[in-house]
Amino acid sequence: MKTVIVVMILVVWTAGEGLAQDQRKIDSLKSMLTGTTDQKSYPLLWGLAYELYDVNNPEAVFYARRAHEVALQMGDSLQIVKSGRILGQLLRRTDQIMMSIHYLTDVLSIAERNEFRQEIKFILNTLSLSYSDTPFTEVALEYSVRSLRLRQEDGDLKEIGTALNNVGLLYNYLELDQIALEYYLQALVASEDGKDEALRTLVLGNLSTVYINLNDTTNAKSYLERTYALCSHNCRDEVKSVLEYVKGVILLKSGKYQNAQDHFEKYLALDWSKASSDNLRIKRLSEGALLEVYLHLGRLSQAKDIAARLTHVLNERGYIDPHILSVLATYHTHIGQYKEAVSYLVKANSVRGSRLKDNTIRGISKLENYFAQKANIDRIRSQQKMLELQEERIELRNRLFTVASIMVIIAIAALTLLIKFLREKDSVNKRLDRRVRERTEELENSHSQLVHSHNEQIVILKQIHSMILALLSTWRGLSNIAEMEGSITSSNCRNAVTNIEQVRDVVAIYLKSKSKL
């Protein structure tokens, strides 16, 4: 099974030129907000949402929602769009994906109707990011392509590079790694031409991940080293932590499981209480990678805890990365829960299959008309062919999975019958052992009785032999006396002595044979 690692180092165009984090300004805005009327409170509410962006996102959502409600009361289209857009951005970063899509879709139609071009670009980008966290990745790709088209028309190299990077991320998530690689390389060129070092750092990091997926660890390490070189002086801590995760993935792919475990555990030990949805996605991927490491190392007790957390996220959200689903299937196979393993494989296959619908191809066809002006028709067509090949591969994978599922079911049935047979055999052996023990006890008892009887016979024979010897002595004496007296009975006595001697010899022989027994 192919391991797909997608590190979503996403670039989000925010409300202004940067993210403010001035606590004094936040406190000042809050104090000014006290006692103001609704219409006058709008700029203060919007300003608080902007200043708290990525500082305290849940609190920022509160002020953005109030700002949007005030804008709706005012009826000012631009303020409705701006407040709805920042609210959608913040909802996405607090993992409220469907609510984010709801607000952004509403304000997009207003922005397009009023031709608020800059806001349209922001909204398209955020909608793309929101849909990327759902099963509808092809919809995310369409929004990202529309955003890229507007930015290319405006000619801003920084925005073009960022849009190319985000399109590459989506193709990466669709497991179309070669297409993702092309977009990343274009984004790298744009970042170098535009002298945007921060963007170049992000693109280099994403290039390292796509080379991991292509099993090219040499290039993956090379781009990661370049990323570290740039990131040493101008990267946010969250980006540096993501790079640690990427390094862990490279170690995992290289078979250095113990070292990979150290990186993933260090990454997961960070404070996630204020993490955005992007960070949480990477956290889930990191947990999936750590689960894979534990399975390789045979640490099933630790793997059980991570599998339980990922299963909880799956049940809570109803959707999760197909790679994590595959890792959960591997875990359940390790512990012998084959039914659950098959279920997770079916879900993973379903998610992967849903990503390559006709909408994806239509999105690329829309790109063809635009790039025809730039002599890129051949490349677009090659992308379409790659998508067709990918769909054929998925269909083949589905068939193979069906066959594999049937084989697993047959194997489980055979295993069940084998276990039943072994249990019956064990029961028969136990009964046979019991009969043998009983028969042995009977034979031992019979032998004891026979020995006792034999000993009694020997005692009796010895007594008889002694009596015969005494009788023989008596008859010999009588015979000697009779012979001395010349009595007629002397011959009879000798005959009696002879007969008694014969009896004695017979008894002695029989006694001797009995003693040997």
C-alpha positions in Angstrom: 0.0 0.0 0.0 1.4 3.3 -1.0 2.2 5.7 1.9 1.0 9.2 1.1 2.3 12.0 3.3 0.8 15.5 2.7 2.1 18.2 4.9 -0.3 21.1 4.5 2.0 24.0 4.9 -0.7 26.3 3.7 -0.4 30.0 3.0 -3.5 32.0 4.0 -4.1 35.5 2.6 -5.5 37.3 5.7 -7.4 40.5 6.2 -4.4 42.8 5.6 -0.7 42.7 5.0 0.1 40.7 8.1 -1.1 39.3 11.4 -1.0 41.8 14.2 -0.2 40.6 17.7 0.0 43.9 19.7 -1.7 43.2 23.0 -1.8 47.0 23.8 -3.7 47.6 20.7 -6.1 44.8 21.5 -6.7 46.2 25.0 -7.2 49.7 23.5 -9.8 48.4 21.1 -11.7 46.6 23.8 -11.8 49.7 26.0 -13.0 51.8 23.1 -15.7 49.2 22.3 -17.4 49.8 25.7 -20.5 52.0 25.3 -20.4 52.4 21.5 -23.4 52.1 19.3 -23.8 49.2 16.8 -22.7 51.1 13.6 -19.8 52.8 15.3 -18.7 49.5 16.9 -18.2 47.8 13.5 -14.5 49.0 12.9 -13.6 48.2 16.5 -15.1 44.7 16.2 -13.5 44.0 12.9 -10.2 45.4 14.2 -10.4 43.1 17.2 -11.1 40.1 15.0 -8.1 41.0 12.9 -5.7 41.7 15.8 -6.7 38.4 17.5 -6.3 36.4 14.3 -4.0 33.4 15.2 -3.4 34.9 18.6 -6.7 33.7 20.1 -8.8 32.4 17.3 -11.9 31.4 19.4 -12.1 34.9 20.8 -11.5 36.4 17.3 -14.5 34.4 16.0 -16.6 36.0 18.7 -15.8 39.5 17.5 -15.9 38.6 13.8 -19.4 37.2 14.2 -20.5 40.4 16.0 -18.9 42.5 13.3 -20.7 40.5 10.6 -24.1 41.0 12.4 -23.5 44.7 12.6 -22.5 44.9 8.9 -25.7 43.1 7.9 -27.7 45.6 9.9 -25.9 48.5 8.2 -26.5 47.0 4.7 -23.0 47.9 3.5 -22.0 45.3 0.9 -18.2 45.8 1.3 -18.4 45.5 5.1 -20.6 42.5 4.8 -18.1 40.8 2.5 -15.1 41.7 4.6 -16.6 40.7 7.9 -18.1 37.5 6.4 -14.7 36.7 4.8 -12.6 37.0 8.0 -15.3 35.1 10.0 -15.1 32.3 7.5 -11.3 32.3 7.7 -11.4 32.2 11.5 -14.1 29.4 11.6 -11.8 27.3 9.3 -8.9 27.9 11.7 -11.0 26.7 14.6 -11.9 23.6 12.8 -15.5 24.6 12.1 -15.2 23.7 8.4 -18.9 23.5 7.3 -19.7 26.8 9.0 -16.7 28.4 7.3 -18.0 27.2 3.9 -21.5 28.5 4.6 -20.4 32.1 5.4 -17.8 32.2 2.6 -20.1 30.9 0.0 -22.7 33.6 1.0 -20.3 36.5 0.8 -18.6 35.3 -2.4 -21.8 35.9 -4.4 -22.0 39.4 -3.0 -18.3 40.1 -3.7 -18.7 38.9 -7.3 -21.8 40.9 -7.9 -20.1 44.1 -6.7 -16.7 43.2 -8.3 -14.7 43.4 -5.0 -11.7 41.8 -6.7 -9.3 41.6 -3.7 -12.0 40.1 -1.5 -12.9 37.6 -4.2 -9.3 36.4 -4.2 -9.2 36.0 -0.4 -12.6 34.2 -0.3 -11.7 31.8 -3.2 -8.4 30.9 -1.4 -10.1 30.2 1.9 -12.9 28.2 0.3 -10.3 26.1 -1.3 -8.6 25.5 2.0 -11.9 24.7 3.7 -13.0 22.2 1.0 -9.5 20.6 1.2 -10.5 19.3 4.7 -13.6 17.5 3.3 -14.0 14.6 1.0 -14.7 17.1 -1.9 -11.1 17.9 -2.7 -12.0 18.4 -6.4 -14.2 21.4 -5.4 -11.2 22.8 -3.4 -9.1 22.4 -6.6 -11.7 24.4 -8.6 -11.7 27.3 -6.2 -7.9 27.2 -6.0 -7.6 27.3 -9.8 -10.0 30.3 -10.0 -7.9 32.1 -7.3 -4.7 31.3 -9.3 -6.2 32.7 -12.5 -7.1 36.0 -10.9 -3.7 36.4 -9.4 -2.0 35.6 -12.7 -4.1 38.3 -14.3 -3.0 40.8 -11.7 0.7 39.8 -12.1 1.7 39.9 -8.4 4.6 37.4 -8.2 4.1 36.8 -4.5 0.4 36.1 -4.9 1.0 33.9 -7.9 3.7 31.9 -6.1 1.4 31.4 -3.1 -1.5 30.3 -5.4 0.7 27.9 -7.3 1.9 26.4 -3.9 -1.7 25.9 -2.8 -2.7 24.2 -6.1 0.3 22.0 -5.7 -0.8 21.1 -2.2 -4.2 20.0 -3.5 -2.7 17.8 -6.2 -0.5 16.4 -3.6 -3.5 15.6 -1.5 -5.1 13.9 -4.5 -2.0 11.7 -4.7 -1.1 13.2 -8.1 2.5 13.8 -7.0 4.0 14.5 -10.4 1.5 17.3 -11.1 2.0 18.6 -7.6 5.7 18.6 -8.2 5.3 20.8 -11.3 3.2 23.4 -9.5 5.7 23.5 -6.6 8.6 24.1 -9.0 6.7 26.9 -10.6 5.9 28.4 -7.1 9.6 28.1 -6.3 10.5 30.1 -9.4 7.9 32.8 -8.6 9.2 33.1 -5.0 12.7 33.5 -6.2 11.7 36.1 -8.9 9.6 37.9 -6.4 12.4 37.7 -3.7 9.8 36.3 -1.2 12.0 34.3 1.2 9.1 33.2 3.5 7.2 31.8 0.5 10.3 30.1 -0.8 10.8 28.4 2.7 7.2 27.0 2.5 7.6 25.8 -1.1 10.9 24.1 -0.3 9.3 22.3 2.6 6.4 21.1 0.4 8.9 20.0 -2.3 10.6 17.8 0.4 7.2 16.1 1.2 6.3 15.4 -2.5 9.7 13.8 -3.0 9.0 11.6 0.0 5.8 10.5 -1.7 7.8 9.8 -4.8 10.2 7.6 -2.7 13.1 10.0 -3.6 14.6 10.4 -0.2 17.8 12.0 -1.6 15.9 15.0 -3.1 13.6 15.1 0.0 16.6 15.5 2.3 18.2 18.0 0.0 15.1 20.3 -0.1 14.6 19.8 3.7 18.2 21.0 4.3 17.6 24.1 2.1 14.4 24.7 4.1 16.3 24.6 7.4 18.9 26.9 6.0 16.2 29.5 5.1 14.1 28.9 8.2 16.9 29.4 10.7 16.2 33.2 10.9 12.8 34.0 9.5 10.4 31.2 10.3 7.5 31.1 12.8 7.7 28.4 15.4 4.8 26.5 14.0 6.6 26.2 10.6 9.8 25.0 12.3 7.7 22.4 14.2 6.2 21.2 10.9 9.7 20.8 9.5 10.6 18.6 12.4 7.6 16.4 11.5 8.8 16.3 7.8 12.2 15.1 9.1 10.4 12.4 11.1 8.6 11.2 7.9 11.9 11.0 6.0 13.3 8.9 8.8 10.2 6.7 8.8 10.5 6.2 5.0 14.2 5.3 5.5 13.3 2.6 8.0 14.9 4.4 11.0 11.8 3.9 13.2 13.4 4.7 16.6 14.7 8.1 15.3 11.4 8.8 13.6 9.5 8.0 16.9 11.6 10.6 18.7 10.7 13.4 16.2 6.9 12.5 16.2 6.7 12.3 19.9 8.5 15.6 20.3 6.1 17.2 17.8 3.0 15.8 19.5 4.3 17.0 22.9 3.7 20.7 21.8 0.8 22.7 23.1 -2.2 22.1 20.8 -4.7 24.1 22.8 -4.7 27.1 20.4 -3.8 25.2 17.2 -5.5 26.1 13.9 -7.2 23.5 11.7 -4.0 23.4 9.5 -1.9 22.5 12.6 -4.5 20.0 13.7 -4.4 18.3 10.4 -0.7 17.9 10.6 -1.1 16.6 14.2 -3.5 13.9 12.9 -1.0 13.0 10.2 1.8 12.9 12.8 -0.3 10.6 15.1 -0.9 8.4 12.1 2.8 8.3 11.3 3.6 7.5 15.0 1.0 4.7 14.9 2.8 3.3 11.9 6.2 3.5 13.7 4.8 1.7 16.8 3.4 -1.1 14.6 6.9 -1.5 12.9 8.5 -1.6 16.4 5.8 -4.1 17.7 4.6 -1.7 20.5 0.9 -2.6 20.3 0.0 -1.1 23.7 1.2 2.3 22.7 -0.3 1.9 19.2 -3.7 1.1 20.9 -3.8 4.6 22.5 -3.1 6.5 19.3 -5.5 4.3 17.3 -8.2 5.1 19.9 -7.6 8.9 19.5 -7.7 8.7 15.7 -10.8 6.7 15.8 -12.4 9.3 18.1 -11.5 12.0 15.6 -12.9 9.9 12.8 -16.2 9.3 14.6 -16.5 13.0 15.5 -15.7 14.4 12.1 -17.0 11.6 9.8 -13.9 12.2 7.6 -10.2 11.7 7.9 -7.2 11.4 5.6 -7.2 8.1 3.6 -3.6 7.4 4.7 -4.7 7.4 8.3 -7.6 5.2 7.5 -5.1 2.7 5.9 -2.9 2.9 9.0 -5.9 2.1 11.2 -6.7 -0.8 9.0 -3.1 -2.1 9.4 -3.4 -1.7 13.2 -6.6 -3.7 13.3 -5.0 -6.4 11.1 -2.1 -6.6 13.6 -4.5 -7.2 16.5 -6.6 -9.7 14.6 -9.7 -7.6 14.1 -10.1 -8.4 10.4 -13.6 -7.1 10.1 -12.7 -3.7 11.3 -9.6 -3.7 9.1 -11.7 -4.4 6.0 -14.1 -1.6 7.0 -11.3 1.0 7.3 -9.8 -0.1 4.0 -13.2 0.3 2.3 -13.5 3.9 3.8 -9.9 4.8 2.6 -10.7 3.5 -0.9 -14.0 5.4 -0.9 -12.3 8.7 0.0 -9.6 8.2 -2.6 -12.1 7.3 -5.3 -14.3 10.4 -4.5 -11.4 12.7 -5.2 -11.1 11.9 -8.9 -14.6 12.7 -10.2 -15.5 14.5 -13.4 -15.3 17.8 -11.6 -11.6 17.5 -11.3 -11.2 17.0 -15.0 -13.6 19.9 -15.7 -11.5 22.0 -13.4 -8.4 21.2 -15.4 -10.3 21.9 -18.7 -11.0 25.4 -17.5 -7.3 25.9 -16.9 -6.6 24.8 -20.5 -8.4 27.9 -22.0 -6.4 30.2 -19.8 -3.0 28.6 -20.3 -3.6 28.3 -24.0 -2.5 31.9 -24.2 0.8 31.0 -22.6 1.6 27.9 -24.8 0.9 25.4 -22.1 -1.7 23.2 -23.9 0.6 20.2 -24.1 1.3 20.2 -20.4 -2.5 20.5 -19.5 -3.3 17.6 -21.8 -0.6 15.5 -20.2 -2.2 16.3 -16.9 -5.5 15.1 -18.2 -4.0 11.8 -19.4 -2.3 11.4 -16.0 -5.7 11.8 -14.3 -7.2 9.2 -16.7 -4.4 6.8 -15.8 -4.9 7.6 -12.2 -8.6 6.7 -12.5 -7.8 3.5 -14.2 -5.3 2.7 -11.5 -8.0 3.4 -8.9 -10.5 1.1 -10.7 -7.9 -1.6 -10.8 -7.1 -1.0 -7.1 -10.9 -1.3 -6.3 -11.0 -4.7 -8.1 -7.9 -5.9 -6.4 -9.3 -4.7 -3.1 -12.5 -6.7 -3.7 -10.5 -9.8 -4.5 -8.4 -9.2 -1.4 -11.5 -8.7 0.7 -13.0 -12.0 -0.5 -9.7 -13.8 0.2 -9.6 -12.3 3.7 -13.2 -13.5 4.3 -12.3 -17.0 3.1 -9.2 -17.0 5.2 -11.2 -16.0 8.3 -13.7 -18.7 7.6 -10.9 -21.3 7.1 -9.3 -20.1 10.3 -12.6 -20.4 12.2 -13.1 -24.0 10.9 -9.5 -24.8 11.8 -9.9 -23.5 15.4 -13.2 -25.5 15.7 -11.4 -28.7 14.5 -8.5 -28.1 16.9 -10.9 -27.6 19.8 -12.7 -30.8 18.9 -9.4 -32.7 18.6 -8.3 -31.3 22.0 -11.6 -32.5 23.5 -11.1 -36.0 22.1 -7.5 -36.1 23.3 -8.7 -35.1 26.8 -11.3 -37.9 26.8 -8.7 -40.4 25.6 -6.3 -39.4 28.3 -9.0 -39.8 30.9 -9.8 -43.4 29.6 -6.1 -44.3 29.6 -5.7 -43.1 33.2 -8.8 -45.1 34.3 -7.5 -48.3 32.5 -4.1 -47.8 34.0 -5.5 -47.5 37.5 -7.6 -50.7 36.9 -4.5 -52.6 35.7 -2.4 -51.4 38.7 -5.2 -52.5 41.1 -5.3 -56.0 39.4 -1.5 -56.3 39.5 -1.6 -55.5 43.2 -4.2 -58.1 43.9 -2.3 -60.7 41.8 1.0 -60.0 43.7 -0.8 -60.3 47.0 -2.4 -63.6 45.9 1.0 -64.8 44.7 2.7 -64.0 47.9 0.0 -65.9 49.9 0.5 -69.0 47.7 4.3 -68.9 48.3 3.7 -68.7 52.0 1.3 -71.7 51.9 3.7 -73.7 49.6 6.6 -73.0 52.0 4.4 -74.3 54.9 3.5 -77.4 52.9 7.2 -77.9 52.0 8.2 -77.6 55.6 5.5 -80.2 56.6 6.6 -82.5 53.9 10.2 -82.3 55.1 9.1 -83.0 58.6 7.0 -86.0 57.4 9.9 -87.2 55.3 12.2 -87.1 58.4 9.6 -89.1 60.3 9.2 -91.8 57.6 12.9 -92.1 57.2 13.2 -92.7 61.0 10.4 -95.3 60.9 12.0 -96.9 57.9 15.4 -97.2 59.6 13.8 -98.7 62.7 11.8 -101.2 60.7 14.8 -102.2 58.8 16.8 -102.7 62.0 14.1 -104.9 63.4 13.8 -106.8 60.2 10.1 -106.0 60.0 8.1 -106.8 56.9 7.0 -103.2 56.8 10.4 -101.8 56.1 10.0 -102.1 52.4 6.7 -100.3 52.6 8.4 -97.5 54.6 11.1 -97.1 52.0 8.4 -96.9 49.3 6.6 -94.2 51.4 9.8 -92.3 51.8 10.5 -92.4 48.1 7.0 -91.2 47.4 7.3 -88.4 49.9 10.7 -87.4 48.4 9.1 -87.2 45.0 6.3 -85.0 46.4 9.0 -82.9 48.1 10.9 -82.4 44.9 7.7 -81.4 43.0 6.8 -78.9 45.7 10.3 -77.5 45.7 10.3 -77.0 42.0 6.9 -75.4 42.0 8.0 -73.2 44.9 11.1 -72.2 43.1 9.2 -71.2 39.9 6.7 -69.2 42.0 9.6 -67.3 43.8 11.0 -66.2 40.4 7.7 -64.6 39.5 
